[in-house]
């Protein structure tokens, strides 16, 4: 079972397991900040590392290994006293969210919903290499948080995808890139951008 980092909430309403992106693990500044912020909004949040990250390798594991790691993480979360008994949402940053969706579509993860923090719809500059074939099979609610400047798939590209999905919604980050960073000329402080994202995720997961 993967080791979980659990961020507790004083007034929990749901549980959330988040996986990291391809290049940085659960202890990265983004993952730690996201987990702490969401815990402060009523979501007991757990993070974990995929096997390649635990082993100190840079290249992600094969898809089957990544999906199995997600299944193990969900099993560990359901058994953890801080998360047990609450509605369980899963998702993650970029690749972590995509693998969560693949594992769910395969039928192995009965969850309350999925949260995608920058869904990697396609590789940068290669919009024809889509990673959405499995998404219509997911019946659980899905929330896509996507920047309008995301080179892995813009908010507009995700919006075009929504009619094909069963239960999905989009939160658009105006001016945001794949990490939700916005240009200074946008006029919105970066801290405010992130706070609004976490508010939206928390609202999505509330009963």
PyMOL commands that set and color helices and strands:
alter all, ss='L'
color gray80, all
select helices_A, chain A and resi 29-39+51-54+63-79+95-105+135-137+155-162+184-186+190-205
alter helices_A, ss='H'
color red, helices_A
select strands_A, chain A and resi 5-7+14-19+43-48+88-93+113-117+141-147+168-173
alter strands_A, ss='S'
color yellow, strands_A
deselect
rebuild
show_as cartoon
